[in-house]
Amino acid sequence: MNARSEILARIAQAKVAPAAPVARGYRGATGAEPGQSADVERFVDRLLDYKAVVHRCTAAQTGTTVAQALSESGARQVVVPTGFPSGLLPTSLAAVQDDPPLSHEALDALDGVVTTCRVAIAETGTIVLDGGAGQGRRALSLVPDRHVVLVRSEQVVAAVPDALAVLDPTRPQTWISGPSATSDIELQRVEGVHGPRRLHVVLVQG
């Protein structure tokens, strides 16, 4: 080996970072069945802590409860994503279909949005949308000022790993933990900065 090769070899060796130890004790899915009563109660507790409004009902009461949630939120004109069960919407509601997709200006002019969800997480009080039927594209849950979301108790899982186990990583996901809020300025909470200012959750049990 000549001097040039030796110098280059030393440089290459010096540039190699030592292997960092990687912790292997990753959290995995709990394996608990979705919809456990303790998890549902924990989910509700987290939502209330985030200042979301929770409306609990049975399957038979869903339509009436959706109407109540919309009324309490102050929403009169809402956007409805493709695939949302039309029978759950009050006939007096001015519902606008997002087909073809509305502009951001049109969405901003509406009072709110009504959606379903893909999964909900008890540990963090998080609701996840993945753009499936009744959920719509991401802008629908970010632009309007009010969001009424339908969550079935059997969609509530214990922890984040359990949610990841059922989510499709190739789909666009929106993770929602309470109404949009920030405390960036002087630690004063301001709501509605990055998304809906009001979140109403219709929790269907049984």
N, C-alpha and C positions, 0 to 999 in steps of 0.2 A: 504494500500500500504506500503510495507516495504522499507527500506532505499535504497536497490539496485534498486528496480523498480522506485523509485522516482528519483534517479540519472540518470538512463537510459532515463526516460521520459524527464528530463530537457535537456539532451544531444540531444535527437531527436528533441526537440522543438527548441533548439539553432541552429541546423544544417539547419533548414528550412529557405531558403532565402525569404525575403519579396517579394510579387508579384510586379513585375515591371510594370509600366503603359505602355501599348502598343498603339502607335498611330494607329488609324483606318482610317486615311485619305489616304489610298493607291491610287495610280494612277491607273485608269482603262483605258480600250480601249476608244479611242475618238469616235468611232462609225462612223467616216468618211469613205466614200467609197474609196477603193484603187485607185491609179492612178490619184488623183486630180492634176491639173496642178501646183498649188502652191507647193505641196509636191514633185512633180517630180523635180521642179526647185531647191528646197531646198536640195534634195538628190544630185543633180549634183554639187551644190555649196560646199557641204561637201566633195564630192569626190575630187574635184579640190583642196580643202584646204589640203587634205591628200596626194596630189601629185599623184593621180591616173590619168590616161588618159581616157577621156570619148569620145566615138564615138556615135553620135546620128544618127538614121536612121529610115526609115519606114519599115514595115514588108517586103515589096518587095525588099528592099535594104539590108536585113539582111546578106545574103550570101556574097555579095560584101564587106560589112562593116567588117564582121568577117575576111575575107582575108586581108583587109587593116590593121586591128588591129594586126593580126599575123605578117604581114610584118613590121609594125612600131616597134613592140616589139622585132623584131629580131629572132623570133621563126621559125625554119625550121623543126624540128622534135618535135612533141608534142604527149602527151598521151591523149586519148579521152575516157571518161567513157562510159559504156554501157548505151544506151538510148539517147545519144546526136544525134540530127538530122543530119545524114550523108550528106544530101543535102546542108547543110550550110557550109561544109568544102571545101576549094579550092582543085581541083584535083591535083595541083602541090605539095600539102602539104604531108609530110611524117608522116602520122597519125598512131600511135600505139595503138591498143585496149588494155584496161586493163582487159583482159579476156583470160587466167587466170591472177590473180593479179600479176603485175610486182613487182620485188624486189625493195627495197629502192635504191640499187645501180643502177638498170636499170632506175628508175625514175630520179635519180640525173644526169644520162648521157643525158637525153632528155632536149630540150630547154625550154619546157613549157607544159601547160595544157590548154585545152578549156573545159568549163563547162557551164551548166545552173545554176539556183539558185532556192530556194524555195520562198524567200521573201526578200524585201529590205526596209530599214528604213530611211525615210527622215530626221528625227530629228538628227540621229547620223551618217548618211552616211554609214550605215552598210549593208552588203550583207550576207544573211544567207543561208548556204547549209545544207541539212539534209540527204544526201546520196540517194536521190530519183533518178529517171531516168535522165540521163544526168549530174548528179552531182558527182557520184562516191564516193569512200571511202575517209576518211579524209586525208590520205597521199597524195592523188593526188593534193590537193590544198595547201600542205605544203612543199613538197620536191622540185618540179621543181622551177626554178628561175623566170619564167614568168607565169602569170595567165591571160587568156582572159576569161571573164565571160559574159554570155548573160543575160540581165535583161529586162523583158518586163515592160512597164510603168504601166500596171495594177497590177504588183506585188509590186509596191511601196506603202507602208503604212505610215501613219503620224508619229507614235511613237512606242517605244519599246512594250508597252502593246498591241498595235494592232498586232504586229508581234507575240507575245506570244499567242494571241488568235487563230492564224491560224497554229501555229507550233505544232507538235506532240511531247510531252515531252519524249516519249519512243524512239525516233529516235536520232542517233548521229548527233549533230549539230556543225557546224563550223561558227563562226561569224567573218566576215572580214571587217575591217575598214581601207581601204587603203593598200598600200604596207607594207610589214613587215619592221619595223624600231624600233630602240631604241636610247635613248639619255642617257644611264646609265653612260657612261664614259665622264666626263668633259662636260656634256650637249651637246656633239657633236653628231648630228644625223648620224646614220649609218644604211643603208638600207639592207634588205635581211638577217637579223640575224636569225629570227625565222620562215621564210617562204619566199614566192616570193618577189623578189626585185622590180618587175614591175607588176603593176596591170592595165589592160586595160578593161574597161567596155563598152560593146556594149549595148546601151540603145535603145530598139525598141519601137517606139511610133506609134500608129495608125495601 
